[in-house]
Amino acid sequence: MTPQPPSLKTINRGYTFALLGAIFLSTTSIIIRHMTLTYQIPALVLAFWRNVFVVATLIPVFWFVNKRLMKIKSAQLGFLMIYGLILAFFNSFWTLSVSINGAAVATVLVYCSAGFTVLLGWWILKEQLTWVKIVAVVLSLGGCVLVAEAYQPSMWNTNMAGILTGVLSGLSYAVYSLMGRTASQRGLSPWTTLLYTFGFAGIFLLIINLIPGDFLIGKAVHATDLMWLGNRWEGWVILFLLAAIPTLAGFGFYNVSLSYLPSSIANLIVTMEPAFTAVSAYIVLGERLTPIQLIGSILTLAGVVFLRVFETKQIKSEPVTFNVSAQEGINHE
């Protein structure tokens, strides 16, 4: 059966969920930065507990609201395990990038994923590669270069680790987006996917942290480091709130948006997150972007606005064809 093009209402719904995801996710880097500065908690230890608390929040909610969300077919287990591994990589690189680069810069750098997602989505998922997407990607990547100041040769010498972790966080985020789109096409609820991916990611991060030695930046050197916060209960509360509110809502809404939109478009929409983060980082942490970095942030926003305006006009005049049915949504429960 030939897929029917989605309606403007369906596309708007996808944009709304993606934008909500960006708003919630924009606060995660602020909290992570606060935790690393205030408590000096290793990045991968923080990432581990973040995953644990997401799962600890979801299980009781599913138990009382809809137990079916906890059920999956055995054939989906392998896919979700790989998806969780990708999420573990993303969480690791993202948390490290925030601790090295700061909240504002790390958030913009992760959205080099926009370019990766468009290209990988075209290659792997056969999503459309239009000139509009290419322009949006160029604007997004150009903005990332300006924010990271990667145009300065000295930055590659003095902040190589920061740039590398930022780019790797973007690449892993792109793969995460593609996996999310595939999960939707497999009929998995975005909330069920969230539970299992964060569960598996937590297991992988626990294994990484328990490997002896300090060969990896940000991991636990000793098993006791997993309880880094000790009896500092205010730190545990902040860490739990990080998982239970912005992480859960941010990833949840983003996963839902992937039920309505191609991964390339959903990922481009959430590139608006750096703007929210930059404002919050300035108010809360006192981080300031230089004029060039501000221009870079504006470029990433311009890419999303350009894409949205063009799509709206095109849908009203002659509906575009996506790779999914207009009926596809989150009715997988």
C-alpha positions as semicolon CSV with decimal commas, in nm:
position;residue;x (nm);y (nm);z (nm)
1;M;0,000;0,000;0,000
2;T;0,137;0,339;-0,100
3;P;0,199;0,566;0,202
4;Q;-0,025;0,873;0,214
5;P;0,134;1,212;0,274
6;P;0,078;1,344;0,627
7;S;-0,156;1,634;0,690
8;L;-0,041;1,972;0,812
9;K;-0,204;1,888;1,146
10;T;0,008;1,574;1,178
11;I;0,327;1,764;1,091
12;N;0,241;2,040;1,339
13;R;0,191;1,778;1,608
14;G;0,535;1,635;1,537
15;Y;0,692;1,981;1,548
16;T;0,517;2,055;1,878
17;F;0,648;1,738;2,044
18;A;1,000;1,799;1,911
19;L;0,994;2,159;2,036
20;L;0,871;2,048;2,380
21;G;1,155;1,796;2,386
22;A;1,403;2,073;2,308
23;I;1,269;2,295;2,586
24;F;1,299;2,023;2,850
25;L;1,635;1,895;2,724
26;S;1,778;2,248;2,730
27;T;1,776;2,236;3,111
28;T;1,967;1,906;3,139
29;S;2,305;2,053;3,052
30;I;2,255;2,330;3,311
31;I;2,190;2,074;3,585
32;I;2,475;1,848;3,470
33;R;2,713;2,143;3,468
34;H;2,600;2,239;3,819
35;M;2,656;1,883;3,943
36;T;3,006;1,857;3,794
37;L;3,110;2,197;3,930
38;T;2,952;2,168;4,273
39;Y;3,011;1,802;4,353
40;Q;3,291;1,715;4,106
41;I;3,103;1,393;4,031
42;P;3,268;1,192;3,749
43;A;3,076;1,233;3,424
44;L;3,010;0,863;3,363
45;V;2,901;0,807;3,723
46;L;2,651;1,090;3,680
47;A;2,535;0,940;3,348
48;F;2,483;0,600;3,516
49;W;2,263;0,738;3,795
50;R;2,070;0,951;3,549
51;N;1,968;0,635;3,363
52;V;1,886;0,450;3,684
53;F;1,656;0,726;3,808
54;V;1,476;0,750;3,472
55;V;1,392;0,379;3,493
56;A;1,302;0,409;3,863
57;T;1,054;0,685;3,771
58;L;0,899;0,508;3,472
59;I;0,832;0,166;3,627
60;P;0,588;0,279;3,899
61;V;0,417;0,519;3,657
62;F;0,364;0,241;3,401
63;W;0,256;0,000;3,674
64;F;-0,030;0,224;3,785
65;V;-0,117;0,391;3,453
66;N;-0,068;0,127;3,182
67;K;0,114;-0,199;3,254
68;R;0,109;-0,289;2,885
69;L;0,379;-0,028;2,828
70;M;0,623;-0,256;3,010
71;K;0,559;-0,549;2,777
72;I;0,762;-0,618;2,465
73;K;0,797;-0,906;2,223
74;S;1,106;-1,123;2,266
75;A;1,200;-1,045;1,906
76;Q;1,240;-0,676;2,000
77;L;1,481;-0,742;2,286
78;G;1,798;-0,749;2,074
79;F;1,703;-0,428;1,896
80;L;1,633;-0,249;2,224
81;M;1,962;-0,372;2,369
82;I;2,156;-0,221;2,077
83;Y;1,947;0,095;2,108
84;G;2,040;0,111;2,477
85;L;2,408;0,074;2,390
86;I;2,381;0,370;2,154
87;L;2,212;0,570;2,428
88;A;2,492;0,476;2,669
89;F;2,748;0,614;2,423
90;F;2,544;0,930;2,374
91;N;2,497;0,984;2,747
92;S;2,869;0,935;2,805
93;F;2,992;1,170;2,533
94;W;2,723;1,428;2,614
95;T;2,799;1,439;2,987
96;L;3,174;1,456;2,920
97;S;3,121;1,736;2,669
98;V;2,920;1,940;2,920
99;S;3,188;1,895;3,187
100;I;3,466;1,997;2,945
101;N;3,301;2,260;2,724
102;G;3,034;2,406;2,950
103;A;2,658;2,384;2,906
104;A;2,607;2,635;2,625
105;V;2,891;2,523;2,395
106;A;2,828;2,152;2,454
107;T;2,460;2,191;2,366
108;V;2,536;2,358;2,034
109;L;2,809;2,106;1,951
110;V;2,576;1,810;1,999
111;Y;2,362;1,945;1,718
112;C;2,620;1,872;1,457
113;S;2,399;1,561;1,477
114;A;2,161;1,739;1,239
115;G;2,399;1,685;0,949
116;F;2,476;1,327;1,050
117;T;2,105;1,246;1,089
118;V;2,004;1,384;0,749
119;L;2,282;1,196;0,569
120;L;2,239;0,870;0,761
121;G;1,859;0,892;0,733
122;W;1,890;0,931;0,356
123;W;2,140;0,645;0,332
124;I;1,989;0,396;0,577
125;L;1,618;0,480;0,612
126;K;1,574;0,616;0,257
127;E;1,439;0,948;0,385
128;Q;1,414;1,229;0,134
129;L;1,724;1,444;0,088
130;T;1,589;1,774;-0,043
131;W;1,772;2,097;-0,107
132;V;1,576;2,249;0,182
133;K;1,724;1,994;0,426
134;I;2,071;2,050;0,282
135;V;2,043;2,427;0,339
136;A;1,916;2,366;0,695
137;V;2,205;2,128;0,763
138;V;2,463;2,374;0,626
139;L;2,325;2,647;0,852
140;S;2,323;2,411;1,150
141;L;2,677;2,281;1,098
142;G;2,804;2,630;1,025
143;G;2,657;2,743;1,354
144;C;2,828;2,457;1,537
145;V;3,166;2,553;1,390
146;L;3,124;2,914;1,505
147;V;3,008;2,821;1,854
148;A;3,294;2,572;1,904
149;E;3,534;2,827;1,749
150;A;3,661;2,533;1,547
151;Y;3,769;2,778;1,275
152;Q;4,065;2,872;1,496
153;P;4,359;2,627;1,454
154;S;4,461;2,691;1,815
155;M;4,133;2,540;1,938
156;W;4,230;2,204;1,793
157;N;4,544;2,213;2,006
158;T;4,407;2,351;2,333
159;N;4,059;2,199;2,331
160;M;4,090;1,887;2,118
161;A;3,920;1,672;2,384
162;G;3,629;1,916;2,407
163;I;3,573;1,933;2,031
164;L;3,610;1,555;1,994
165;T;3,361;1,471;2,270
166;G;3,121;1,732;2,133
167;V;3,130;1,589;1,780
168;L;3,104;1,230;1,908
169;S;2,801;1,331;2,116
170;G;2,647;1,466;1,795
171;L;2,724;1,149;1,599
172;S;2,582;0,921;1,870
173;Y;2,273;1,147;1,896
174;A;2,222;1,108;1,521
175;V;2,233;0,727;1,549
176;Y;1,997;0,748;1,849
177;S;1,750;0,946;1,635
178;L;1,765;0,689;1,355
179;M;1,710;0,406;1,605
180;G;1,412;0,596;1,746
181;R;1,259;0,627;1,401
182;T;1,313;0,256;1,343
183;A;1,153;0,175;1,680
184;S;0,843;0,370;1,574
185;Q;0,827;0,183;1,244
186;R;0,850;-0,145;1,438
187;G;0,536;-0,049;1,629
188;L;0,704;0,019;1,964
189;S;0,551;0,283;2,189
190;P;0,797;0,570;2,239
191;W;0,749;0,540;2,615
192;T;0,816;0,166;2,615
193;T;1,126;0,235;2,409
194;L;1,234;0,495;2,665
195;L;1,206;0,248;2,953
196;Y;1,409;-0,029;2,791
197;T;1,675;0,187;2,626
198;F;1,750;0,371;2,950
199;G;1,748;0,040;3,135
200;F;2,001;-0,119;2,902
201;A;2,205;0,203;2,888
202;G;2,224;0,198;3,269
203;I;2,354;-0,161;3,262
204;F;2,622;-0,076;3,004
205;L;2,730;0,232;3,199
206;L;2,751;0,027;3,518
207;I;2,981;-0,222;3,344
208;I;3,201;0,061;3,210
209;N;3,229;0,222;3,553
210;L;3,317;-0,108;3,722
211;I;3,604;-0,189;3,486
212;P;3,922;-0,142;3,697
213;G;4,155;0,150;3,624
214;D;4,132;0,511;3,510
215;F;4,186;0,450;3,139
216;L;3,868;0,640;3,049
217;I;3,800;1,004;3,135
218;G;3,510;1,051;3,372
219;K;3,458;0,691;3,485
220;A;3,465;0,558;3,841
221;V;3,823;0,470;3,937
222;H;3,702;0,250;4,223
223;A;3,366;0,076;4,268
224;T;3,302;0,295;4,572
225;D;3,305;0,600;4,342
226;L;2,958;0,497;4,227
227;M;2,837;0,636;4,560
228;W;3,029;0,959;4,500
229;L;2,762;1,181;4,652
230;G;2,764;0,984;4,978
231;N;2,535;1,149;5,231
232;R;2,503;1,476;5,042
233;W;2,129;1,432;5,002
234;E;2,077;1,761;4,822
235;G;2,299;1,625;4,543
236;W;2,095;1,303;4,519
237;V;1,773;1,506;4,504
238;I;1,907;1,723;4,221
239;L;2,027;1,413;4,034
240;F;1,688;1,246;4,074
241;L;1,507;1,558;3,952
242;L;1,743;1,573;3,652
243;A;1,626;1,226;3,553
244;A;1,261;1,246;3,656
245;I;1,172;1,576;3,490
246;P;1,389;1,721;3,208
247;T;1,550;1,394;3,096
248;L;1,229;1,192;3,102
249;A;1,014;1,462;2,946
250;G;1,281;1,571;2,697
251;F;1,363;1,226;2,560
252;G;0,999;1,121;2,588
253;F;0,864;1,406;2,377
254;Y;1,151;1,367;2,131
255;N;1,075;0,995;2,091
256;V;0,708;1,078;2,036
257;S;0,800;1,332;1,766
258;L;0,984;1,053;1,582
259;S;0,646;0,880;1,548
260;Y;0,525;1,170;1,336
261;L;0,836;1,302;1,161
262;P;1,137;1,163;0,977
263;S;1,440;1,151;1,208
264;S;1,621;1,413;0,999
265;I;1,347;1,672;1,047
266;A;1,288;1,594;1,417
267;N;1,659;1,631;1,485
268;L;1,675;1,960;1,299
269;I;1,384;2,097;1,502
270;V;1,549;2,029;1,838
271;T;1,853;2,228;1,728
272;M;1,654;2,513;1,885
273;E;1,766;2,373;2,220
274;P;2,098;2,570;2,221
275;A;1,908;2,899;2,225
276;F;1,717;2,797;2,537
277;T;2,034;2,662;2,698
278;A;2,238;2,972;2,620
279;V;1,987;3,195;2,799
280;S;1,963;2,960;3,098
281;A;2,341;2,914;3,118
282;Y;2,387;3,291;3,123
283;I;2,129;3,340;3,399
284;V;2,216;3,039;3,617
285;L;2,586;2,971;3,553
286;G;2,709;3,306;3,426
287;E;2,833;3,148;3,101
288;R;2,863;3,399;2,821
289;L;2,875;3,338;2,448
290;T;3,100;3,562;2,240
291;P;2,944;3,761;1,954
292;I;3,066;3,499;1,704
293;Q;2,919;3,219;1,916
294;L;2,589;3,407;1,929
295;I;2,593;3,432;1,550
296;G;2,653;3,057;1,539
297;S;2,352;2,992;1,764
298;I;2,137;3,215;1,542
299;L;2,245;3,014;1,238
300;T;2,126;2,688;1,394
301;L;1,791;2,851;1,469
302;A;1,772;2,992;1,117
303;G;1,806;2,642;0,975
304;V;1,499;2,523;1,166
305;V;1,292;2,831;1,084
306;F;1,384;2,802;0,714
307;L;1,285;2,435;0,710
308;R;0,955;2,496;0,888
309;V;0,846;2,792;0,674
310;F;0,927;2,612;0,350
311;E;0,747;2,294;0,460
312;T;0,433;2,482;0,561
313;K;0,413;2,653;0,222
314;Q;0,481;2,329;0,036
315;I;0,221;2,128;0,232
316;K;-0,046;2,395;0,169
317;S;0,026;2,406;-0,203
318;E;0,128;2,048;-0,282
319;P;0,167;1,798;0,006
320;V;0,512;1,647;0,039
321;T;0,556;1,271;0,063
322;F;0,720;1,125;0,368
323;N;0,819;0,767;0,421
324;V;0,541;0,707;0,673
325;S;0,164;0,698;0,670
326;A;-0,040;0,993;0,787
327;Q;-0,205;0,756;1,027
328;E;0,120;0,674;1,202
329;G;0,144;0,816;1,550
330;I;0,185;0,692;1,901
331;N;-0,107;0,454;1,892
332;H;0,118;0,159;1,957
333;E;0,006;0,086;2,307
